[in-house]
Amino acid sequence: MILDDAHEHAVEEENYFVSMTDMMVGLVFIFIILVMYYALQFREVTEELTGADKTRAEILQQIQASLKSRDIDVTIDTQNGILRLPDSILFDSGQDTLKPDGKKNVAQLAMALDEVLPCYTEQAAATSRRADCPLSEHRIESVYIEGHTDRDPFSRGGRDNWDLSAVRAINTYRAVADARPGLTGLCARKGGECEPVLSVSGYGPQRPIDSGNSEAAKSRNRRIDLRIIMITPDSGETVRRVETALNRR
């Protein structure tokens, strides 16, 4: 009788440990599945971001090539999404109105933008997408026309470098719009609205690309930049997708 009780107790303990082991294995399995799911979601978002950066670099290269074919030499910074125009081809020293050659150069810029940007944006007026556009899921969110100056103090009529950079950016924008009015209708779809892509900003001397004090360094810092921002994945939507999948389990 005592042996039978001991045997039953041993069997119960064995069954208990087997059940605990099965439960632990199940929990580990669920944990592995969750980790794999999060990793896949992370990879999807990473690939989307990387793909958008690659598309942006291609956009910049297309615009640069188009301008080069028109004998306008510009530089691009693919890492930061910038097409850079030295102010020497646009403005006279200390002036905020485009010089005659500057107007021609901006008109050429507008033509290059008109060739490329519609393929990566929406349009406020419903029009069909051009047949020659490359296939791409990535879209442009904004194109900022940025004015920059050197650090030399500027004062004329109560205005300083901040004013100079902002007005130069605005006048460049207006010249682009005059040359190719359709560019102002390009937009980025956000919810039910389509917000204009082209915008302006002035940074004065606050974002130099050359920290030197030589005339060559100052010349490089005086510029108009076109900064392209791509639409990025909605991280909040990714979290919601993960939460929804977990709630279904």
C-alpha positions in Angstrom: 0.0 0.0 0.0 2.8 2.3 0.9 4.6 1.4 -2.3 1.5 2.1 -4.3 1.1 5.5 -2.8 4.8 6.3 -3.4 4.4 5.1 -7.0 1.3 7.3 -7.6 3.1 10.3 -6.0 6.1 9.7 -8.3 3.8 9.5 -11.3 2.0 12.7 -10.3 5.4 14.5 -10.0 6.5 13.2 -13.3 3.3 14.3 -15.0 3.6 17.7 -13.3 7.1 18.2 -14.6 6.1 17.0 -18.1 3.2 19.5 -18.1 5.5 22.3 -16.9 8.1 21.4 -19.6 5.4 21.4 -22.3 4.2 24.8 -21.1 7.7 26.3 -21.1 8.4 24.9 -24.6 5.1 26.5 -25.7 6.0 29.8 -24.2 9.5 29.7 -25.8 7.9 28.9 -29.2 5.5 31.8 -28.9 8.4 34.1 -27.9 10.4 33.0 -30.9 7.4 33.6 -33.2 6.9 37.1 -31.8 10.6 38.0 -32.2 10.5 36.8 -35.8 7.3 38.9 -36.5 8.9 42.0 -35.0 12.1 41.4 -37.0 10.1 41.1 -40.2 8.2 44.3 -39.5 11.5 46.1 -38.7 13.0 44.8 -41.9 10.0 45.9 -44.0 10.3 49.5 -42.6 14.1 49.5 -43.0 13.8 48.4 -46.6 11.1 51.0 -47.3 13.4 53.7 -45.8 16.5 52.5 -47.7 14.4 52.2 -50.9 13.2 55.8 -50.5 16.8 57.1 -50.0 17.9 55.2 -53.2 15.0 56.7 -55.1 15.9 60.2 -53.9 19.5 59.7 -55.0 18.2 58.7 -58.5 16.0 61.8 -58.6 18.9 64.1 -57.8 21.1 62.3 -60.4 18.4 62.8 -63.0 18.0 66.5 -62.3 21.8 66.9 -62.3 22.2 65.2 -65.6 19.4 67.2 -67.2 21.1 70.5 -66.0 24.5 69.3 -67.2 23.0 68.7 -70.6 22.0 72.4 -70.5 25.6 73.5 -69.5 24.6 74.2 -65.9 27.0 72.6 -63.4 25.5 71.8 -60.1 26.6 69.5 -57.2 24.4 67.0 -55.4 24.6 65.5 -51.9 22.7 62.2 -52.2 23.1 61.4 -48.5 21.2 64.5 -47.4 19.0 64.8 -50.5 20.4 68.1 -51.8 20.9 69.7 -55.2 23.3 72.7 -54.7 23.4 75.8 -56.9 26.2 78.4 -56.2 24.8 81.9 -55.8 27.3 83.1 -58.4 25.2 81.7 -61.2 22.0 83.3 -59.7 22.7 86.6 -57.9 25.1 89.4 -57.8 27.0 90.0 -54.5 24.7 91.3 -51.8 21.6 91.3 -54.1 18.4 89.4 -53.7 17.0 89.8 -57.2 18.1 87.3 -59.8 20.6 88.7 -62.4 19.6 88.2 -66.1 21.8 85.1 -66.4 20.4 83.9 -63.1 16.8 84.0 -64.4 17.9 82.0 -67.4 19.6 79.4 -65.2 16.5 79.1 -62.9 14.3 78.7 -66.0 16.6 75.8 -67.0 16.3 74.4 -63.4 12.5 74.6 -63.7 12.6 72.7 -66.9 14.7 69.9 -65.3 12.4 69.8 -62.3 9.4 69.6 -64.6 11.0 66.6 -66.3 11.5 64.6 -63.1 9.3 65.7 -60.2 5.9 64.8 -61.7 6.9 61.1 -61.7 7.3 61.1 -57.9 4.5 63.4 -56.8 0.7 63.8 -57.1 -1.0 66.6 -58.8 -3.7 68.8 -57.4 -5.5 68.8 -60.7 -6.4 65.2 -61.6 -4.1 64.2 -64.5 -2.8 60.9 -65.7 0.7 59.9 -64.8 3.2 60.2 -67.6 3.9 57.0 -69.6 7.7 57.5 -69.5 7.9 57.7 -65.7 9.9 54.9 -64.0 8.0 52.5 -61.8 8.5 53.5 -58.2 6.4 53.2 -55.0 8.3 56.1 -53.4 7.0 59.6 -53.4 8.3 63.1 -52.6 7.0 64.8 -49.5 8.6 68.2 -49.9 11.2 70.1 -52.0 12.6 73.0 -50.1 14.3 75.9 -51.9 16.7 77.0 -49.2 18.7 80.3 -49.1 22.2 80.3 -47.5 24.7 83.1 -47.0 28.3 83.3 -45.7 29.2 84.6 -42.2 30.3 88.0 -43.2 27.9 90.6 -41.6 25.4 92.0 -44.1 23.4 95.0 -43.4 21.5 97.1 -46.0 18.3 99.0 -45.4 17.8 97.4 -42.0 18.2 93.9 -43.4 20.7 91.2 -42.5 21.9 87.8 -43.8 18.6 86.1 -42.6 16.6 88.5 -44.8 18.9 88.1 -47.7 18.8 84.3 -47.6 15.0 84.2 -47.3 14.3 86.7 -50.0 16.7 85.0 -52.4 14.9 81.7 -51.7 11.5 83.3 -52.3 12.6 85.0 -55.6 14.1 81.7 -56.8 10.8 80.0 -56.0 8.9 82.6 -57.9 11.2 82.4 -60.9 10.7 78.6 -61.0 6.9 79.0 -60.8 6.9 81.6 -63.5 9.0 79.4 -65.8 7.0 76.2 -65.1 3.6 77.1 -63.4 2.7 73.4 -63.3 5.3 72.8 -60.6 3.3 74.7 -58.0 0.5 72.1 -58.5 2.7 69.2 -57.5 1.6 67.9 -54.2 2.0 65.1 -51.6 -1.1 63.1 -50.6 -1.7 63.2 -46.8 -5.0 61.8 -45.7 -7.6 63.5 -47.8 -5.5 66.5 -48.6 -2.8 67.0 -51.3 -0.3 69.5 -49.9 2.0 71.5 -52.2 5.5 70.0 -52.5 7.5 73.2 -53.3 8.3 75.4 -50.4 11.0 77.9 -49.3 13.2 78.5 -46.3 16.1 80.9 -45.3 19.0 79.9 -43.0 21.3 82.9 -43.3 24.8 81.8 -42.3 23.6 79.1 -39.9 24.3 76.0 -42.1 27.7 76.4 -43.7 29.1 73.6 -45.8 32.6 74.9 -45.4 33.9 76.1 -42.0 36.9 78.0 -43.4 37.3 81.8 -43.6 38.9 81.9 -47.1 37.0 83.6 -50.0 36.6 80.2 -51.6 35.0 78.8 -48.4 32.7 81.8 -48.2 31.8 81.4 -51.9 30.8 77.8 -51.3 28.5 78.8 -48.4 26.6 81.3 -50.5 24.2 79.1 -52.3 20.7 78.0 -53.0 19.9 74.4 -52.0 17.1 72.2 -53.2 16.4 69.7 -50.4 14.2 66.8 -51.3 12.3 65.0 -48.5 10.7 61.7 -49.2 7.5 60.3 -47.7 8.6 57.8 -45.0 6.8 54.8 -43.5 4.3 55.5 -40.8 6.0 54.0 -37.7 2.7 54.4 -35.8 0.9 52.3 -38.4 3.6 49.6 -38.1 3.0 49.4 -34.3 -0.7 49.2 -34.9 -0.2 46.3 -37.3 1.9 44.5 -34.8 -0.7 45.1 -32.0 -3.5 43.9 -34.2 -1.7 40.7 -35.1 -1.0 40.0 -31.4 -4.6 40.6 -30.4 -5.7 38.0 -32.9 -3.6 35.3 -31.2 
